[in-house]
């Protein structure tokens, strides 16, 4: 199938990166396989993470098909772009169809992108993750590739105003060694291992980040920032869920 949308979107994103003079630090991109299916699993700290997680696969010449909530596909601007790039809509009330679509893509040799925390982490630490990424990799017989993003939260994240005009922001993208979940392996244990690897990558990205502002809202509490603790973030998420239910 011809790629009519993805290449110009990538070109536009790279042009924005140059204009905004983002200071990229990318490591481990060689872990993204140059061919064949793979599940790319990233932490989630910004509304823009799909752009930067996808960029992790660019050196390997791969285009990532992200699983994203269906509302993004219903938007008049983002919807046509998401469909044109062959991303995968997810209805959280009925996820079987999107899961099967992702499996078909993996078996066809595509890279599927997953934010296994499901929602943005307000604490900027790795939340509990869903087991779908592990199950997909097992069923399709493909590797899991963990990715850590850091710095993207400074541009646009939950509960903070957008700062898309902020220039020279350091952006860290670390790609970890692939996991290869064995068929029949314990899904809970493998999911715990994946989360541990993601946590280690995110911690390294945070501790080696070139900017450090004690008390900054974009720093996690355990590193001296004023972001909510994981417990406070969980309470905020629960309150948001109650508001939506009402």
Short mmCIF file of the C-alpha atoms (twelve columns), coordinates in Angstrom:
data_MODEL
# 
_entry.id   MODEL 
# 
loop_
_atom_site.group_PDB 
_atom_site.id 
_atom_site.type_symbol 
_atom_site.label_atom_id 
_atom_site.label_alt_id 
_atom_site.label_comp_id 
_atom_site.label_asym_id 
_atom_site.label_seq_id 
_atom_site.Cartn_x 
_atom_site.Cartn_y 
_atom_site.Cartn_z 
_atom_site.pdbx_PDB_model_num 
ATOM 1   C CA . UNK A 1   0.000   0.000   0.000  1 
ATOM 2   C CA . UNK A 2   1.412   3.397   -1.000 1 
ATOM 3   C CA . UNK A 3   2.438   5.698   1.839  1 
ATOM 4   C CA . UNK A 4   0.927   9.042   0.823  1 
ATOM 5   C CA . UNK A 5   0.554   10.648  4.265  1 
ATOM 6   C CA . UNK A 6   3.315   9.375   6.562  1 
ATOM 7   C CA . UNK A 7   6.379   10.654  4.603  1 
ATOM 8   C CA . UNK A 8   5.204   14.290  4.393  1 
ATOM 9   C CA . UNK A 9   4.153   14.202  8.066  1 
ATOM 10  C CA . UNK A 10  7.649   13.034  9.026  1 
ATOM 11  C CA . UNK A 11  9.207   15.743  6.834  1 
ATOM 12  C CA . UNK A 12  7.001   18.383  8.459  1 
ATOM 13  C CA . UNK A 13  7.898   17.150  11.952 1 
ATOM 14  C CA . UNK A 14  11.625  17.278  11.194 1 
ATOM 15  C CA . UNK A 15  11.217  20.819  9.854  1 
ATOM 16  C CA . UNK A 16  9.538   21.816  13.134 1 
ATOM 17  C CA . UNK A 17  12.356  20.164  15.090 1 
ATOM 18  C CA . UNK A 18  14.879  22.305  13.199 1 
ATOM 19  C CA . UNK A 19  12.917  25.546  13.603 1 
ATOM 20  C CA . UNK A 20  12.392  24.946  17.322 1 
ATOM 21  C CA . UNK A 21  16.019  23.826  17.670 1 
ATOM 22  C CA . UNK A 22  15.202  20.888  19.922 1 
ATOM 23  C CA . UNK A 23  18.341  19.412  21.451 1 
ATOM 24  C CA . UNK A 24  17.936  15.707  20.758 1 
ATOM 25  C CA . UNK A 25  19.804  12.968  22.533 1 
ATOM 26  C CA . UNK A 26  18.997  9.599   20.985 1 
ATOM 27  C CA . UNK A 27  20.559  6.324   22.079 1 
ATOM 28  C CA . UNK A 28  19.912  2.701   21.227 1 
ATOM 29  C CA . UNK A 29  17.983  3.307   18.018 1 
ATOM 30  C CA . UNK A 30  19.832  0.337   16.524 1 
ATOM 31  C CA . UNK A 31  17.638  -1.882  18.710 1 
ATOM 32  C CA . UNK A 32  14.666  -1.131  16.442 1 
ATOM 33  C CA . UNK A 33  14.697  -3.961  13.879 1 
ATOM 34  C CA . UNK A 34  15.233  -2.850  10.293 1 
ATOM 35  C CA . UNK A 35  12.659  -5.373  9.075  1 
ATOM 36  C CA . UNK A 36  9.949   -7.588  10.496 1 
ATOM 37  C CA . UNK A 37  7.315   -6.983  13.115 1 
ATOM 38  C CA . UNK A 38  7.992   -5.471  16.527 1 
ATOM 39  C CA . UNK A 39  6.041   -3.904  19.384 1 
ATOM 40  C CA . UNK A 40  7.513   -0.548  20.392 1 
ATOM 41  C CA . UNK A 41  6.459   0.272   23.982 1 
ATOM 42  C CA . UNK A 42  7.003   3.812   25.305 1 
ATOM 43  C CA . UNK A 43  6.364   5.650   28.535 1 
ATOM 44  C CA . UNK A 44  3.708   8.370   28.266 1 
ATOM 45  C CA . UNK A 45  4.304   11.890  29.615 1 
ATOM 46  C CA . UNK A 46  3.018   14.181  26.852 1 
ATOM 47  C CA . UNK A 47  0.270   14.554  24.280 1 
ATOM 48  C CA . UNK A 48  3.054   14.675  21.672 1 
ATOM 49  C CA . UNK A 49  4.746   11.404  22.623 1 
ATOM 50  C CA . UNK A 50  3.632   9.520   19.509 1 
ATOM 51  C CA . UNK A 51  5.697   11.954  17.414 1 
ATOM 52  C CA . UNK A 52  8.875   11.415  19.422 1 
ATOM 53  C CA . UNK A 53  8.403   7.693   20.061 1 
ATOM 54  C CA . UNK A 54  7.887   7.272   16.325 1 
ATOM 55  C CA . UNK A 55  11.069  9.260   15.720 1 
ATOM 56  C CA . UNK A 56  12.974  6.553   17.617 1 
ATOM 57  C CA . UNK A 57  12.291  4.222   14.695 1 
ATOM 58  C CA . UNK A 58  13.282  6.728   12.011 1 
ATOM 59  C CA . UNK A 59  17.018  5.794   11.923 1 
ATOM 60  C CA . UNK A 60  15.963  2.202   11.153 1 
ATOM 61  C CA . UNK A 61  13.742  3.445   8.338  1 
ATOM 62  C CA . UNK A 62  10.608  2.191   10.072 1 
ATOM 63  C CA . UNK A 63  7.157   3.778   10.349 1 
ATOM 64  C CA . UNK A 64  5.324   3.013   13.559 1 
ATOM 65  C CA . UNK A 65  1.581   2.287   13.591 1 
ATOM 66  C CA . UNK A 66  0.395   3.579   16.964 1 
ATOM 67  C CA . UNK A 67  -2.576  2.333   18.911 1 
ATOM 68  C CA . UNK A 68  -4.529  5.424   20.025 1 
ATOM 69  C CA . UNK A 69  -7.936  6.145   21.489 1 
ATOM 70  C CA . UNK A 70  -10.681 6.323   18.886 1 
ATOM 71  C CA . UNK A 71  -11.577 9.939   19.750 1 
ATOM 72  C CA . UNK A 72  -8.349  11.075  18.083 1 
ATOM 73  C CA . UNK A 73  -9.571  9.479   14.838 1 
ATOM 74  C CA . UNK A 74  -12.912 11.299  15.125 1 
ATOM 75  C CA . UNK A 75  -11.316 14.766  15.228 1 
ATOM 76  C CA . UNK A 76  -11.706 16.686  11.929 1 
ATOM 77  C CA . UNK A 77  -7.981  17.533  11.763 1 
ATOM 78  C CA . UNK A 78  -6.167  14.644  13.422 1 
ATOM 79  C CA . UNK A 79  -8.589  11.973  12.181 1 
ATOM 80  C CA . UNK A 80  -7.634  12.020  8.476  1 
ATOM 81  C CA . UNK A 81  -3.945  12.145  9.382  1 
ATOM 82  C CA . UNK A 82  -4.193  9.217   11.796 1 
ATOM 83  C CA . UNK A 83  -6.091  7.116   9.265  1 
ATOM 84  C CA . UNK A 84  -3.720  8.113   6.461  1 
ATOM 85  C CA . UNK A 85  -0.736  6.977   8.548  1 
ATOM 86  C CA . UNK A 86  -2.544  3.683   9.249  1 
ATOM 87  C CA . UNK A 87  -2.563  4.074   12.999 1 
ATOM 88  C CA . UNK A 88  -4.927  1.841   14.968 1 
ATOM 89  C CA . UNK A 89  -8.048  3.235   16.696 1 
ATOM 90  C CA . UNK A 90  -8.782  1.790   20.130 1 
ATOM 91  C CA . UNK A 91  -12.219 1.692   21.697 1 
ATOM 92  C CA . UNK A 92  -11.445 1.086   25.361 1 
ATOM 93  C CA . UNK A 93  -14.917 -0.349  25.903 1 
ATOM 94  C CA . UNK A 94  -14.402 -2.937  23.154 1 
ATOM 95  C CA . UNK A 95  -10.721 -3.445  22.418 1 
ATOM 96  C CA . UNK A 96  -10.794 -6.863  20.725 1 
ATOM 97  C CA . UNK A 97  -11.027 -5.441  17.203 1 
ATOM 98  C CA . UNK A 98  -8.043  -3.098  17.619 1 
ATOM 99  C CA . UNK A 99  -6.047  -5.930  19.217 1 
ATOM 100 C CA . UNK A 100 -6.703  -8.177  16.216 1 
ATOM 101 C CA . UNK A 101 -5.796  -5.345  13.829 1 
ATOM 102 C CA . UNK A 102 -2.493  -4.876  15.649 1 
ATOM 103 C CA . UNK A 103 -1.780  -8.617  15.454 1 
ATOM 104 C CA . UNK A 104 -2.411  -8.632  11.700 1 
ATOM 105 C CA . UNK A 105 -0.029  -5.710  11.245 1 
ATOM 106 C CA . UNK A 106 2.679   -7.353  13.368 1 
ATOM 107 C CA . UNK A 107 2.419   -10.594 11.412 1 
ATOM 108 C CA . UNK A 108 2.682   -8.557  8.208  1 
ATOM 109 C CA . UNK A 109 6.002   -7.147  9.406  1 
ATOM 110 C CA . UNK A 110 4.861   -3.765  10.771 1 
ATOM 111 C CA . UNK A 111 6.071   -1.969  13.909 1 
ATOM 112 C CA . UNK A 112 3.167   -1.292  16.261 1 
ATOM 113 C CA . UNK A 113 3.499   1.436   18.890 1 
ATOM 114 C CA . UNK A 114 1.894   1.081   22.322 1 
ATOM 115 C CA . UNK A 115 1.658   3.369   25.338 1 
ATOM 116 C CA . UNK A 116 1.164   0.573   27.836 1 
ATOM 117 C CA . UNK A 117 0.314   2.917   30.714 1 
ATOM 118 C CA . UNK A 118 -2.831  3.798   28.712 1 
ATOM 119 C CA . UNK A 119 -2.848  7.414   29.958 1 
ATOM 120 C CA . UNK A 120 -0.316  10.172  30.573 1 
ATOM 121 C CA . UNK A 121 1.612   9.835   33.825 1 
ATOM 122 C CA . UNK A 122 1.143   13.019  35.867 1 
ATOM 123 C CA . UNK A 123 4.002   11.996  38.171 1 
ATOM 124 C CA . UNK A 124 6.337   11.483  35.182 1 
ATOM 125 C CA . UNK A 125 7.220   8.038   36.542 1 
ATOM 126 C CA . UNK A 126 6.154   4.775   34.911 1 
ATOM 127 C CA . UNK A 127 2.662   3.792   36.025 1 
ATOM 128 C CA . UNK A 128 1.365   0.239   36.145 1 
ATOM 129 C CA . UNK A 129 1.223   -1.032  32.577 1 
ATOM 130 C CA . UNK A 130 -1.318  -3.130  30.699 1 
ATOM 131 C CA . UNK A 131 -0.345  -6.607  29.505 1 
ATOM 132 C CA . UNK A 132 -1.571  -6.149  25.926 1 
ATOM 133 C CA . UNK A 133 1.877   -5.375  24.507 1 
ATOM 134 C CA . UNK A 134 3.319   -8.597  25.928 1 
ATOM 135 C CA . UNK A 135 0.385   -10.682 24.706 1 
ATOM 136 C CA . UNK A 136 0.628   -9.214  21.197 1 
ATOM 137 C CA . UNK A 137 4.363   -9.877  20.998 1 
ATOM 138 C CA . UNK A 138 3.847   -13.445 22.205 1 
ATOM 139 C CA . UNK A 139 1.053   -14.214 19.754 1 
ATOM 140 C CA . UNK A 140 2.776   -12.598 16.775 1 
ATOM 141 C CA . UNK A 141 6.227   -13.957 17.666 1 
ATOM 142 C CA . UNK A 142 7.904   -10.531 17.537 1 
ATOM 143 C CA . UNK A 143 10.220  -8.611  19.894 1 
ATOM 144 C CA . UNK A 144 9.187   -5.969  22.412 1 
ATOM 145 C CA . UNK A 145 11.286  -2.793  22.180 1 
ATOM 146 C CA . UNK A 146 11.097  -0.482  25.250 1 
ATOM 147 C CA . UNK A 147 11.484  3.272   24.728 1 
ATOM 148 C CA . UNK A 148 11.961  6.080   27.244 1 
ATOM 149 C CA . UNK A 149 11.043  9.674   26.428 1 
ATOM 150 C CA . UNK A 150 12.026  12.663  28.539 1 
ATOM 151 C CA . UNK A 151 11.601  16.401  27.982 1 
ATOM 152 C CA . UNK A 152 8.432   16.087  25.907 1 
ATOM 153 C CA . UNK A 153 6.301   16.899  28.964 1 
ATOM 154 C CA . UNK A 154 7.706   20.438  28.915 1 
ATOM 155 C CA . UNK A 155 5.886   21.080  25.618 1 
ATOM 156 C CA . UNK A 156 2.392   19.791  26.390 1 
ATOM 157 C CA . UNK A 157 1.157   17.506  29.127 1 
ATOM 158 C CA . UNK A 158 -1.929  16.831  31.195 1 
ATOM 159 C CA . UNK A 159 -2.965  19.640  33.527 1 
ATOM 160 C CA . UNK A 160 -0.461  22.172  32.156 1 
ATOM 161 C CA . UNK A 161 -0.809  24.861  29.455 1 
ATOM 162 C CA . UNK A 162 0.674   24.101  26.058 1 
ATOM 163 C CA . UNK A 163 4.161   25.521  25.507 1 
ATOM 164 C CA . UNK A 164 4.593   24.594  21.858 1 
ATOM 165 C CA . UNK A 165 6.584   27.753  21.197 1 
ATOM 166 C CA . UNK A 166 9.309   26.769  23.670 1 
ATOM 167 C CA . UNK A 167 12.616  26.556  21.806 1 
ATOM 168 C CA . UNK A 168 15.829  24.634  22.453 1 
ATOM 169 C CA . UNK A 169 14.143  22.098  24.702 1 
ATOM 170 C CA . UNK A 170 16.328  19.036  25.344 1 
ATOM 171 C CA . UNK A 171 14.518  15.888  24.197 1 
ATOM 172 C CA . UNK A 172 15.879  12.512  25.282 1 
ATOM 173 C CA . UNK A 173 14.912  9.305   23.454 1 
ATOM 174 C CA . UNK A 174 16.420  6.069   24.770 1 
ATOM 175 C CA . UNK A 175 15.712  2.707   23.147 1 
ATOM 176 C CA . UNK A 176 16.359  -0.382  25.240 1 
ATOM 177 C CA . UNK A 177 17.375  -3.900  24.270 1 
ATOM 178 C CA . UNK A 178 14.484  -5.923  22.839 1 
ATOM 179 C CA . UNK A 179 12.634  -8.498  24.905 1 
ATOM 180 C CA . UNK A 180 11.526  -11.684 23.189 1 
ATOM 181 C CA . UNK A 181 8.568   -13.091 25.126 1 
ATOM 182 C CA . UNK A 182 8.586   -16.892 24.756 1 
ATOM 183 C CA . UNK A 183 5.379   -18.604 23.664 1 
ATOM 184 C CA . UNK A 184 3.549   -19.738 26.752 1 
ATOM 185 C CA . UNK A 185 5.631   -17.512 29.033 1 
ATOM 186 C CA . UNK A 186 3.949   -16.092 32.124 1 
ATOM 187 C CA . UNK A 187 2.287   -12.858 30.941 1 
ATOM 188 C CA . UNK A 188 2.242   -11.245 34.388 1 
ATOM 189 C CA . UNK A 189 5.951   -11.913 34.942 1 
ATOM 190 C CA . UNK A 190 6.852   -10.669 31.471 1 
ATOM 191 C CA . UNK A 191 4.760   -7.524  31.959 1 
ATOM 192 C CA . UNK A 192 6.533   -6.859  35.264 1 
ATOM 193 C CA . UNK A 193 9.902   -7.311  33.524 1 
ATOM 194 C CA . UNK A 194 8.878   -4.920  30.747 1 
ATOM 195 C CA . UNK A 195 7.805   -2.287  33.284 1 
ATOM 196 C CA . UNK A 196 11.097  -2.700  35.152 1 
ATOM 197 C CA . UNK A 197 13.057  -2.160  31.934 1 
ATOM 198 C CA . UNK A 198 10.983  0.896   31.065 1 
ATOM 199 C CA . UNK A 199 11.463  2.296   34.580 1 
ATOM 200 C CA . UNK A 200 15.242  1.842   34.357 1 
ATOM 201 C CA . UNK A 201 15.346  3.583   30.968 1 
ATOM 202 C CA . UNK A 202 13.179  6.499   32.155 1 
ATOM 203 C CA . UNK A 203 15.276  6.875   35.309 1 
ATOM 204 C CA . UNK A 204 18.470  7.022   33.226 1 
ATOM 205 C CA . UNK A 205 16.899  9.580   30.885 1 
ATOM 206 C CA . UNK A 206 15.860  11.738  33.848 1 
ATOM 207 C CA . UNK A 207 19.157  11.554  35.734 1 
ATOM 208 C CA . UNK A 208 21.278  12.356  32.671 1 
ATOM 209 C CA . UNK A 209 19.014  15.129  31.362 1 
ATOM 210 C CA . UNK A 210 21.030  18.322  30.709 1 
ATOM 211 C CA . UNK A 211 18.503  20.684  32.361 1 
ATOM 212 C CA . UNK A 212 17.827  20.458  36.096 1 
ATOM 213 C CA . UNK A 213 15.679  23.033  37.871 1 
ATOM 214 C CA . UNK A 214 14.989  22.137  41.524 1 
ATOM 215 C CA . UNK A 215 11.281  22.544  42.200 1 
ATOM 216 C CA . UNK A 216 10.360  22.574  38.494 1 
ATOM 217 C CA . UNK A 217 6.861   21.329  37.707 1 
ATOM 218 C CA . UNK A 218 8.227   19.043  35.002 1 
ATOM 219 C CA . UNK A 219 10.568  17.173  37.368 1 
ATOM 220 C CA . UNK A 220 9.311   14.144  39.322 1 
ATOM 221 C CA . UNK A 221 9.034   14.557  43.075 1 
ATOM 222 C CA . UNK A 222 11.752  12.002  43.849 1 
ATOM 223 C CA . UNK A 223 14.263  14.113  41.885 1 
ATOM 224 C CA . UNK A 224 13.355  17.362  43.655 1 
ATOM 225 C CA . UNK A 225 10.607  18.534  41.333 1 
ATOM 226 C CA . UNK A 226 7.102   19.673  42.165 1 
ATOM 227 C CA . UNK A 227 5.261   17.124  40.007 1 
ATOM 228 C CA . UNK A 228 2.695   15.053  41.907 1 
ATOM 229 C CA . UNK A 229 3.947   11.923  43.611 1 
ATOM 230 C CA . UNK A 230 2.650   8.660   42.117 1 
ATOM 231 C CA . UNK A 231 0.106   8.482   44.934 1 
ATOM 232 C CA . UNK A 232 -1.077  12.055  44.357 1 
ATOM 233 C CA . UNK A 233 -1.223  11.433  40.610 1 
ATOM 234 C CA . UNK A 234 -3.367  8.328   41.159 1 
ATOM 235 C CA . UNK A 235 -5.771  10.386  43.251 1 
ATOM 236 C CA . UNK A 236 -5.983  13.048  40.524 1 
ATOM 237 C CA . UNK A 237 -6.648  10.370  37.905 1 
ATOM 238 C CA . UNK A 238 -9.382  8.834   40.067 1 
ATOM 239 C CA . UNK A 239 -11.051 12.214  40.522 1 
ATOM 240 C CA . UNK A 240 -10.914 12.834  36.764 1 
ATOM 241 C CA . UNK A 241 -12.574 9.459   36.164 1 
ATOM 242 C CA . UNK A 242 -15.335 10.323  38.655 1 
ATOM 243 C CA . UNK A 243 -15.924 13.688  36.954 1 
ATOM 244 C CA . UNK A 244 -16.260 12.050  33.543 1 
ATOM 245 C CA . UNK A 245 -18.660 9.467   34.938 1 
ATOM 246 C CA . UNK A 246 -20.858 12.234  36.350 1 
# 
